[in-house]
Amino acid sequence: MAEGHKDIQVMIIDDHEVVRRGIAEVVDRSEGLHVIAEAGSVQEALRRAKLMNPDVALVDLRLPDGTGIDIIKGLAIESPNTRSVVLTSFDDDDALAESLEAGAKAFLLKTVRGAEITEVIHAVADGRVLLDERTVTRRRADHDDPTADLTPSERKVLDLIGDGLSNREIGDKLGVAEKTVKNHITSLLSKMGMQRRTQVAAWVAGQRAAGWRNN
């Protein structure tokens, strides 16, 4: 690396040692990346992250003492500068939504090529939010647009939820009462087949990462 440029510090969390070592080898071979820690459990991951403060953590979702979601949430406290990338064998829409909701910056399947993993690490370290393109493509193909029946007002509320605004802030932005905002949210949840506001926020985050526009 050129003088003045620090390698991106990477931590790998997977309970299978062979998988972990294989990923570490791929990452360490990539210019500008350096594996500084490995872990096979939630507790071990959080303890080492607190000590090492990695730039990016590759997180498996299924671990012996919890889940990757527990790690992502824990990192926000123990190592807040660490950006999480979910790397899993399980192609699950709920897991994707939950990962995004917890704060993951990317969701990759272990079937991706090694070069794709390293590209995503670089991108996430630079502040981008990404999804595995195959996951995005499959989701687009498998699901009708859940926003198709939304009214123009509901679409505006959807966008503002995605921006992280509270109900009161949305009301101020749109010039309507907070109760009206709540009514819009109740309606759009029903139309989109969702139960919680946080699910909507996670869905918008995922769609925006895939280049979606709410027209």
C-alpha positions in Angstrom: 0.0 0.0 0.0 1.1 3.6 -0.6 2.5 5.5 2.4 -0.3 7.0 4.4 -2.8 4.4 3.4 -3.8 1.9 6.1 -5.1 -1.6 5.2 -8.7 -2.3 5.9 -8.8 -4.3 9.1 -11.2 -7.3 8.7 -12.7 -9.7 11.3 -14.2 -13.0 10.3 -17.0 -14.6 12.4 -18.0 -18.2 11.5 -18.3 -21.3 13.8 -16.7 -23.6 11.1 -12.9 -23.2 11.3 -12.3 -24.6 7.8 -14.7 -22.0 6.3 -13.2 -19.2 8.4 -9.7 -20.1 7.4 -10.7 -20.3 3.7 -12.3 -16.8 3.8 -9.4 -15.4 5.7 -7.0 -16.7 3.0 -9.1 -15.0 0.3 -9.3 -11.7 2.2 -5.6 -11.6 3.1 -4.6 -12.2 -0.5 -6.5 -9.1 -1.6 -4.5 -5.9 -1.7 -5.5 -3.4 1.0 -7.2 -5.9 3.2 -5.8 -7.6 6.4 -7.5 -10.1 8.6 -6.8 -9.1 12.2 -9.2 -11.4 14.1 -11.4 -14.5 13.8 -14.2 -15.8 16.1 -16.5 -18.8 16.2 -19.2 -17.5 18.6 -21.1 -14.3 19.5 -19.3 -13.8 22.8 -15.9 -14.4 21.3 -16.7 -12.0 18.4 -17.8 -9.2 20.6 -14.8 -9.6 23.0 -12.3 -9.5 20.2 -14.0 -6.7 18.3 -13.9 -4.6 21.4 -10.1 -5.2 21.6 -9.3 -5.0 17.9 -11.9 -2.5 16.6 -11.9 -3.9 13.0 -13.1 -1.8 10.1 -15.3 -4.5 8.6 -16.7 -7.7 10.2 -17.9 -10.7 8.0 -20.7 -12.2 10.1 -22.3 -15.7 9.7 -25.9 -15.7 10.8 -26.0 -19.0 12.7 -23.6 -19.4 15.6 -23.6 -21.8 18.6 -24.5 -19.2 21.2 -26.7 -16.9 19.2 -27.0 -15.3 15.8 -25.2 -12.9 13.6 -27.9 -10.3 14.3 -26.8 -10.4 18.0 -23.3 -9.6 16.8 -24.3 -6.8 14.6 -26.3 -5.2 17.4 -23.5 -5.8 19.9 -20.9 -4.2 17.6 -22.9 -1.0 17.6 -22.0 -0.8 21.3 -18.6 -2.6 21.6 -17.1 -1.4 18.4 -19.3 1.3 16.8 -16.9 2.0 13.9 -17.1 -1.6 12.6 -19.3 -2.1 9.6 -21.0 -5.5 9.3 -21.3 -7.7 6.2 -23.5 -10.8 6.6 -22.0 -13.8 4.8 -24.3 -16.8 5.1 -25.4 -20.0 3.4 -29.0 -19.3 4.0 -30.9 -17.4 1.3 -33.7 -16.1 3.5 -35.8 -12.9 2.9 -36.6 -12.5 6.6 -32.9 -12.8 7.5 -32.1 -10.2 4.9 -34.6 -7.8 6.3 -33.6 -8.4 9.8 -29.9 -8.0 9.0 -30.6 -4.6 7.3 -32.8 -3.6 10.2 -30.0 -4.4 12.7 -27.5 -2.3 10.7 -25.7 -4.7 8.3 -24.2 -2.9 5.3 -24.3 -5.9 2.9 -25.8 -9.4 2.7 -23.8 -12.0 0.7 -24.3 -15.7 0.1 -21.4 -18.0 0.6 -21.8 -19.1 -3.0 -20.3 -15.8 -4.2 -16.8 -15.8 -5.7 -13.9 -14.7 -3.5 -13.3 -11.6 -5.6 -16.9 -10.5 -4.9 -16.4 -10.8 -1.1 -13.3 -8.6 -1.3 -15.0 -6.1 -3.5 -17.9 -5.8 -1.1 -15.5 -5.3 1.9 -13.7 -2.4 0.1 -17.1 -0.9 -0.8 -18.6 -1.2 2.7 -15.4 0.2 4.2 -15.8 3.2 1.9 -19.3 3.8 3.4 -21.5 2.1 0.8 -24.5 -0.2 1.5 -24.7 -3.2 -0.8 -26.7 -6.4 -1.4 -25.6 -9.5 -3.2 -26.8 -8.8 -6.8 -28.1 -12.4 -7.2 -30.2 -12.0 -4.0 -31.6 -8.7 -5.3 -32.4 -10.2 -8.7 -34.1 -13.2 -7.2 -36.1 -11.0 -4.8 -37.2 -8.8 -7.8 -38.3 -11.8 -9.8 -40.0 -13.6 -6.9 -42.0 -10.7 -5.5 -44.6 -8.4 -7.0 -44.0 -4.7 -6.1 -45.6 -4.4 -2.6 -45.9 -0.6 -3.2 -48.2 -0.9 -6.2 -51.4 -0.1 -4.3 -50.0 2.7 -2.2 -51.5 6.2 -2.5 -49.2 9.2 -3.3 -49.4 10.2 0.3 -48.5 6.7 1.5 -45.5 6.7 -0.9 -44.3 9.9 0.6 -44.6 8.5 4.1 -42.8 5.3 3.0 -39.8 7.4 1.7 -39.6 9.4 4.9 -39.7 6.2 7.1 -36.8 5.1 5.0 -35.0 8.4 5.8 -35.3 7.5 9.5 -37.9 10.2 10.4 -40.2 9.7 13.4 -44.0 10.0 12.9 -44.0 13.5 14.3 -41.1 14.5 12.0 -43.0 13.0 9.0 -46.1 15.0 10.0 -44.1 18.2 10.2 -42.5 17.5 6.8 -45.8 16.8 5.1 -47.9 19.4 7.0 -50.3 16.9 8.5 -51.2 15.7 12.0 -49.2 12.9 13.6 -52.5 10.9 13.8 -52.8 11.2 10.0 -49.3 9.8 9.6 -50.2 6.9 11.9 -53.2 6.2 9.7 -51.1 6.2 6.6 -48.6 3.8 8.2 -51.4 1.4 9.3 -52.7 1.4 5.7 -49.3 0.9 4.0 -48.3 -1.9 6.4 -51.5 -3.7 5.5 -51.0 -3.1 1.7 -47.3 -4.2 1.9 -48.1 -7.3 4.0 -45.9 -6.1 6.9 -46.6 -5.9 10.6 -44.0 -3.4 11.9 -42.7 0.0 11.0 -39.1 -1.3 11.3 -39.8 -3.9 8.6 -40.8 -1.0 6.3 -37.5 0.8 7.1 -35.5 -2.3 6.4 -37.4 -2.9 3.1 -36.7 0.6 1.9 -33.0 0.3 2.8 -32.7 -2.9 0.9 -34.5 -1.5 -2.2 -32.5 1.7 -2.2 -29.3 -0.4 -2.1 -30.5 -2.2 -5.2 -31.2 1.1 -7.0 -34.9 1.2 -6.4 -36.8 4.5 -6.8 -40.2 5.2 -5.4 -41.9 6.8 -8.4 
